């Protein structure tokens, strides 16, 4: 059976380079039938605007407090986490939604990091993993209660090496 496809038909799909190399390999025959367009990280100002909009927009959940917003903005910057692993705006957006929905207090950011961010950091080389772990421990763990800090450390052990 064959189904003719009319000329205005377009197929648009996304695949990040991490998935492309770790899930399965696309054959060259398949790849050459598609235009591969690299979409890089947004500028810090755009990333931070996305975080601010998600954190403060009207909705059924209360907005994030200033400390949580500032922590998110500091974390998702090119001179912070993003210099070690390029992570697009979907992850911080989901983290903010999670924190707002849980009406998270001081442990909200640690819980969001464990749930949404750490899986994105799998596969970092040892040196980078140590740097990212230190960064997360300082920027996130310092704000959390002792119980949440311990839980975060256990989750960090699953993904990132200790110094």
WOFENKA-V165726 format. One record per residue. N is the residue number from 1. RES is the residue in three letters. BURIAL is + if it has 24 or more other ideal C-beta (glycine too) atoms within 12 Angstrom, else -. Layout:
BEGIN
n=N res=RES burial=BURIAL
n=N res=RES burial=BURIAL
END
This chain:
BEGIN
n=1 res=UNK burial=-
n=2 res=UNK burial=-
n=3 res=UNK burial=-
n=4 res=UNK burial=-
n=5 res=UNK burial=-
n=6 res=UNK burial=-
n=7 res=UNK burial=-
n=8 res=UNK burial=-
n=9 res=UNK burial=-
n=10 res=UNK burial=-
n=11 res=UNK burial=-
n=12 res=UNK burial=-
n=13 res=UNK burial=-
n=14 res=UNK burial=-
n=15 res=UNK burial=-
n=16 res=UNK burial=-
n=17 res=UNK burial=-
n=18 res=UNK burial=-
n=19 res=UNK burial=-
n=20 res=UNK burial=-
n=21 res=UNK burial=-
n=22 res=UNK burial=-
n=23 res=UNK burial=-
n=24 res=UNK burial=-
n=25 res=UNK burial=-
n=26 res=UNK burial=-
n=27 res=UNK burial=-
n=28 res=UNK burial=-
n=29 res=UNK burial=-
n=30 res=UNK burial=-
n=31 res=UNK burial=-
n=32 res=UNK burial=-
n=33 res=UNK burial=-
n=34 res=UNK burial=-
n=35 res=UNK burial=-
n=36 res=UNK burial=-
n=37 res=UNK burial=-
n=38 res=UNK burial=-
n=39 res=UNK burial=-
n=40 res=UNK burial=-
n=41 res=UNK burial=+
n=42 res=UNK burial=-
n=43 res=UNK burial=-
n=44 res=UNK burial=-
n=45 res=UNK burial=-
n=46 res=UNK burial=-
n=47 res=UNK burial=+
n=48 res=UNK burial=+
n=49 res=UNK burial=-
n=50 res=UNK burial=+
n=51 res=UNK burial=+
n=52 res=UNK burial=+
n=53 res=UNK burial=-
n=54 res=UNK burial=+
n=55 res=UNK burial=+
n=56 res=UNK burial=-
n=57 res=UNK burial=-
n=58 res=UNK burial=-
n=59 res=UNK burial=-
n=60 res=UNK burial=-
n=61 res=UNK burial=-
n=62 res=UNK burial=-
n=63 res=UNK burial=+
n=64 res=UNK burial=+
n=65 res=UNK burial=-
n=66 res=UNK burial=-
n=67 res=UNK burial=-
n=68 res=UNK burial=+
n=69 res=UNK burial=+
n=70 res=UNK burial=-
n=71 res=UNK burial=+
n=72 res=UNK burial=+
n=73 res=UNK burial=+
n=74 res=UNK burial=+
n=75 res=UNK burial=+
n=76 res=UNK burial=+
n=77 res=UNK burial=+
n=78 res=UNK burial=-
n=79 res=UNK burial=-
n=80 res=UNK burial=+
n=81 res=UNK burial=+
n=82 res=UNK burial=+
n=83 res=UNK burial=-
n=84 res=UNK burial=+
n=85 res=UNK burial=+
n=86 res=UNK burial=-
n=87 res=UNK burial=+
n=88 res=UNK burial=-
n=89 res=UNK burial=+
n=90 res=UNK burial=-
n=91 res=UNK burial=+
n=92 res=UNK burial=+
n=93 res=UNK burial=+
n=94 res=UNK burial=+
n=95 res=UNK burial=+
n=96 res=UNK burial=+
n=97 res=UNK burial=+
n=98 res=UNK burial=+
n=99 res=UNK burial=+
n=100 res=UNK burial=+
n=101 res=UNK burial=-
n=102 res=UNK burial=-
n=103 res=UNK burial=-
n=104 res=UNK burial=+
n=105 res=UNK burial=-
n=106 res=UNK burial=-
n=107 res=UNK burial=+
n=108 res=UNK burial=+
n=109 res=UNK burial=+
n=110 res=UNK burial=+
n=111 res=UNK burial=+
n=112 res=UNK burial=+
n=113 res=UNK burial=+
n=114 res=UNK burial=+
n=115 res=UNK burial=+
n=116 res=UNK burial=+
n=117 res=UNK burial=+
n=118 res=UNK burial=+
n=119 res=UNK burial=-
n=120 res=UNK burial=+
n=121 res=UNK burial=+
n=122 res=UNK burial=-
n=123 res=UNK burial=-
n=124 res=UNK burial=+
n=125 res=UNK burial=-
n=126 res=UNK burial=-
n=127 res=UNK burial=-
n=128 res=UNK burial=-
n=129 res=UNK burial=+
n=130 res=UNK burial=-
n=131 res=UNK burial=-
n=132 res=UNK burial=+
n=133 res=UNK burial=+
n=134 res=UNK burial=-
n=135 res=UNK burial=+
n=136 res=UNK burial=+
n=137 res=UNK burial=+
n=138 res=UNK burial=-
n=139 res=UNK burial=+
n=140 res=UNK burial=+
n=141 res=UNK burial=+
n=142 res=UNK burial=-
n=143 res=UNK burial=+
n=144 res=UNK burial=+
n=145 res=UNK burial=-
n=146 res=UNK burial=-
n=147 res=UNK burial=-
n=148 res=UNK burial=+
n=149 res=UNK burial=+
n=150 res=UNK burial=-
n=151 res=UNK burial=-
n=152 res=UNK burial=+
n=153 res=UNK burial=+
n=154 res=UNK burial=-
n=155 res=UNK burial=+
n=156 res=UNK burial=+
n=157 res=UNK burial=-
n=158 res=UNK burial=-
n=159 res=UNK burial=+
n=160 res=UNK burial=+
n=161 res=UNK burial=-
n=162 res=UNK burial=-
n=163 res=UNK burial=-
END
